[in-house]
Amino acid sequence: MNEWWRVDGWPTADEWQALWALATLIVAVVAAWLALRQYRSSVGSQLEQARPYVIVDFSFEGGAAILLEVKNVGLTAARNIRFEWSPLPVADDEVAQAAIDRTLVRDGIPFLAPGRSMFFWFGIFRDDYEETMQRRLMVTAICEGSGDARTWTSQSLLDLDQWAETMVREAPIEKVAASLKKLADAASNQKSAEAELAKAANSLHEYLEATERVIDSRARRRSDRQRRFVAQQEREARRQAELAKLNTTAHDDGNS
């Protein structure tokens, strides 16, 4: 039947209905795809927030002792933690070096709960640290989460130079200056002035003695600096040879 209002070539009512149905289907498909994408993004964000996150950084005790701290700052436990170093860390003590090699280089850490840390001795901060200690280390921590076998990685940069100036202790001369200020404030009172003058003199004497000890200590440290450095180089060479031997043995066993 040809209605008078129809234009030749235009869709019929049934054809319009089919087009609207197709358009509705396309809109529904697009909406479903967007919802699925948003859902996946939300799940991925939740997994990222709940992941274990293992970092390695310098930690300092007593103003001079340098430690390597391994800490899980994530919200879930980290399992089977392994480390990739560039270069390998070198401690200033053979016992500490053995612990670092065993846990942070070769075997790894089986389990580390959220918020927990492990500490490894690295060395003593000295004025000549630029020549006697490693100043920059890059490490990648690789671990598994507690709920699945997914692997997570995190990279840490250890830079000793950025901490060097913050490790300067308060100079004893500041105590002398404080005592002298108290002396000036108490000048109107002779007895107080004498007491403050005695304290200032004692502080100055202690400072001079401490300065003399520091000078002697630095002279001794610099005299055996080369010996320590050579010993570290020899220890590192032995360790590299042992690691190379272990890798060769593992490769031969795998081929056999």
Salt bridges, closest charged atoms under 4 A:
GLU48 OE2 - ARG51 NH1 3.50
ASP92 OD2 - ARG126 NH2 3.98
GLU94 OE2 - ARG238 NH2 3.87
ASP101 OD1 - ARG239 NH1 2.98
ASP107 OD1 - ARG106 NE 3.46
ASP127 OD2 - ARG218 NE 2.66
ASP127 OD2 - ARG221 NH2 3.78
ASP128 OD2 - ARG225 NH1 3.78
ASP128 OD2 - ARG228 NH2 3.96
GLU131 OE1 - ARG225 NE 3.64
ASP159 OD2 - ARG136 NH1 3.04
ASP161 OD2 - ARG135 NH2 2.87
ASP185 OD2 - LYS181 NZ 3.33
GLU209 OE2 - HIS205 NE2 2.86
ASP224 OD2 - ARG227 NH2 3.25
ASP224 OD1 - ARG228 NH1 2.73
GLU236 OE1 - ARG239 NH2 2.30
